[in-house]
Amino acid sequence: MSMTYLDITGVGIEFDTNGSKFRALQNVNLKMDKGEFISLIGHSGCGKSTVLNIVAGLYQATEGGVVLEGREVTEPGPDRAVVFQNHSLMPWLSVYENVALAVNQVFRRSKTRAERRDWVEHNLRLVNMEHALDKLPGEISGGMKQRVGIARCLAMQPRVLLMDEPFGALDALTRAQLQDSLMKIQAELGNTVMMITHDVDEAVLLSDRIVMMSNGPAATIGEILPVTLERPRDRLALAEDPRFVHLRQQVLEFLYAKQAPAQPARDSTGVCESLAGGEKLDSAPRLVSATGNEAPVKAGEPGDSGSEAA
């Protein structure tokens, strides 16, 4: 029997707040296989980022723990790389130098200088940024910055790639392009990925399983939804696929029926605004292609999480 690649067992965490204890997570259990892509989704404040930070070693669980390939996670390490919503690039370093900074930290003893240079350039080619090696972050777009951030993490060859809403701040077209790039990279490299998202379509498009979090305090995993859509996945074809529609309906039912703390208010434009975190639900969700074309998802389904991109 093969060993679980990443094992989160009985994880709970409390924070001290003004002299009292706040329990953010309670009894979180999740097992991941090598090469699996999992998305965490839930309302704002449900502890998604807290789970990711515990896996990253940035937070220590109050009880329970995380085991990666048989070793307990107790601190940050290069075997777990994090892509944040903010690219976190060093503004005074070039695109090449930002990636090289991580490569030199991880491979200084195991690769020659020439090998490290080739490795940096290889990973920038993976995200189609080889043309901008000498550019500073301030000279490239937000989507390009995020590509560099992804390249920097991939170049570390982490066992697990952790992504905290990596495309949340981008426009719909750029987001779609990066989603497509991520699917191609994951197919080529077989990365194990844990991603946080508020975007229902994104979760269905990218994931092997969708982990749906209950509302806090003392949040936990409410349901886990397998995504059995074949790979490679095409967003325009999926827009007409009843399986895709059914999957997104299942996620929406959990988020806005089983977990909604209050009845959403509807404004005069027909847009629902959730009372939990202020997310908006568009009643006409669309899958946006990387070429800018829009494919409407079939009518008659519940509202979206507010994002146009899949």
Residue pairs with C-beta under 8 A, 6 or more apart in sequence:
3 69
3 70
4 31
4 32
4 33
4 67
5 32
5 33
5 34
5 36
5 68
5 69
5 159
5 192
6 30
6 31
6 32
6 55
6 66
6 67
6 68
6 69
6 160
6 192
6 194
7 30
7 31
7 32
7 66
7 67
7 68
8 28
8 29
8 30
8 31
8 51
8 54
8 55
8 64
8 66
9 29
9 64
9 65
9 66
9 67
10 27
10 28
10 29
10 63
10 64
10 65
11 25
11 27
11 28
11 29
11 51
11 54
11 61
11 63
11 64
11 65
11 66
12 23
12 25
12 26
12 27
12 28
12 61
12 62
12 63
12 64
12 218
13 23
13 24
13 25
13 50
13 54
13 59
13 60
13 61
13 62
14 21
14 22
14 23
14 24
14 62
15 21
15 22
15 24
16 22
22 217
23 217
23 218
24 47
24 50
24 216
24 217
24 218
24 219
25 47
25 50
25 51
25 54
25 61
25 216
25 218
25 219
25 220
26 218
26 219
26 220
27 64
27 220
28 47
28 51
28 64
28 220
28 221
29 221
30 38
30 211
30 221
30 224
32 38
32 160
32 192
32 194
33 192
34 190
34 192
35 190
35 191
35 192
36 192
36 193
36 208
36 209
37 186
37 191
37 192
37 193
37 195
37 206
37 207
37 208
38 193
38 194
38 195
38 207
38 208
38 209
38 210
38 211
39 194
39 195
39 196
39 197
39 202
39 203
39 206
39 207
39 209
39 210
39 211
40 48
40 51
40 52
40 194
40 195
40 196
40 197
40 211
40 213
41 48
41 196
41 197
41 198
41 200
41 203
41 210
41 211
41 212
41 213
41 251
41 255
42 48
42 212
42 213
42 214
42 215
42 219
42 222
42 255
42 259
43 213
43 215
43 255
43 259
43 261
43 274
43 276
43 277
43 279
44 198
44 276
44 277
44 278
44 279
45 215
45 216
45 276
45 277
46 213
46 214
46 215
46 216
46 219
47 213
47 216
47 219
48 196
48 213
49 164
49 196
50 59
51 213
52 82
52 162
52 164
52 194
52 196
53 59
54 60
54 61
54 66
54 73
55 66
55 68
55 73
55 80
55 160
55 162
55 194
56 76
56 80
56 82
56 162
57 73
57 74
57 75
57 76
57 77
57 80
58 76
60 74
65 72
65 73
66 72
66 73
67 73
68 79
68 80
68 159
68 160
69 159
73 80
78 105
78 106
78 156
78 158
79 158
79 159
79 160
80 158
80 159
80 160
80 162
81 102
81 152
81 153
81 154
81 156
81 158
81 160
81 161
81 162
82 153
82 162
82 163
82 164
83 146
83 149
83 150
83 153
83 161
83 162
83 163
83 164
83 166
84 149
84 164
84 166
85 164
85 165
85 166
85 168
85 169
86 169
87 137
87 142
87 145
87 146
87 148
87 149
88 149
89 98
89 137
89 145
89 148
89 149
89 152
90 97
90 98
90 101
90 137
91 136
91 137
91 138
92 136
93 101
93 136
93 137
94 133
94 134
94 135
94 136
95 124
95 129
95 132
95 133
95 134
95 135
95 136
95 137
95 140
95 148
96 120
96 121
96 124
96 133
96 134
98 137
98 148
98 152
99 120
99 123
99 124
99 148
99 151
99 152
99 155
100 116
100 117
100 120
101 152
102 152
102 153
102 155
102 156
103 111
103 116
103 119
103 120
103 155
103 156
104 116
106 155
106 156
106 157
107 115
107 116
107 119
108 116
111 119
119 155
120 155
121 130
121 133
123 151
123 152
123 154
123 155
124 130
124 133
124 148
124 151
126 151
126 154
126 185
126 188
127 147
127 148
127 150
127 151
127 154
127 181
127 185
128 147
128 181
129 144
129 147
129 148
129 151
132 140
132 144
137 145
137 148
140 148
141 174
142 169
142 170
142 174
143 170
143 171
143 174
143 177
143 178
146 166
146 167
146 170
146 178
147 178
147 181
149 166
150 166
150 178
150 181
150 182
150 185
153 161
154 161
154 185
154 189
154 191
158 191
159 192
160 192
160 193
160 194
161 191
161 192
161 193
161 194
162 193
162 194
162 195
163 193
163 194
163 195
163 196
164 195
164 196
165 196
165 197
165 198
166 178
166 195
167 174
167 175
167 178
167 179
167 197
167 199
167 202
167 309
168 197
168 198
168 199
170 178
172 288
172 307
172 308
172 309
173 288
173 290
173 292
173 309
175 202
175 288
175 307
175 309
176 235
176 288
176 289
176 290
176 309
176 310
177 290
179 202
179 205
179 206
179 235
179 309
179 310
180 235
180 290
182 206
183 205
183 206
183 231
183 232
183 233
184 232
185 191
186 193
187 231
187 232
195 206
195 207
197 203
198 279
198 305
198 306
198 307
199 305
199 306
199 307
199 309
200 248
200 251
200 252
200 255
200 285
200 304
200 305
200 307
201 248
201 285
201 287
201 297
201 304
201 305
201 307
201 309
201 310
202 307
202 309
202 310
203 210
203 251
204 210
204 227
204 229
204 238
204 244
204 247
204 248
204 251
204 310
205 233
205 235
205 238
205 287
205 310
207 227
208 226
208 227
209 224
209 225
209 226
209 227
210 224
210 225
210 227
210 247
210 251
211 221
211 224
212 221
212 222
212 223
212 224
212 225
212 251
212 254
212 255
212 259
213 219
213 220
213 221
213 222
214 220
214 221
214 222
214 259
215 259
215 261
215 276
222 254
222 258
222 259
223 254
225 247
225 250
225 251
225 254
227 247
228 243
229 238
229 241
229 243
229 244
229 247
235 287
235 288
235 289
235 290
235 295
235 310
236 287
236 289
236 293
236 295
238 244
238 287
238 310
239 286
239 287
239 295
239 296
239 297
239 298
239 310
240 295
240 298
242 298
244 297
245 297
245 298
245 301
248 285
248 297
248 301
248 304
249 301
249 302
252 301
252 302
252 303
252 304
252 305
253 302
255 305
256 264
256 274
256 281
256 302
256 303
259 276
260 274
260 275
260 276
261 275
261 276
262 275
262 276
263 275
264 272
264 273
264 274
264 275
264 281
265 272
265 273
265 275
266 272
266 273
267 273
270 283
271 280
271 281
271 282
271 283
272 280
272 281
272 283
272 303
273 279
273 280
273 281
274 280
274 281
279 305
279 306
280 306
281 302
281 303
281 304
281 305
281 306
282 303
282 304
282 306
282 308
283 303
283 304
284 296
284 304
285 296
285 297
285 301
285 303
285 304
285 308
286 294
286 295
286 296
286 297
286 308
287 294
287 295
287 297
287 309
287 310
288 294
288 295
288 308
288 309
288 310
289 295
294 308
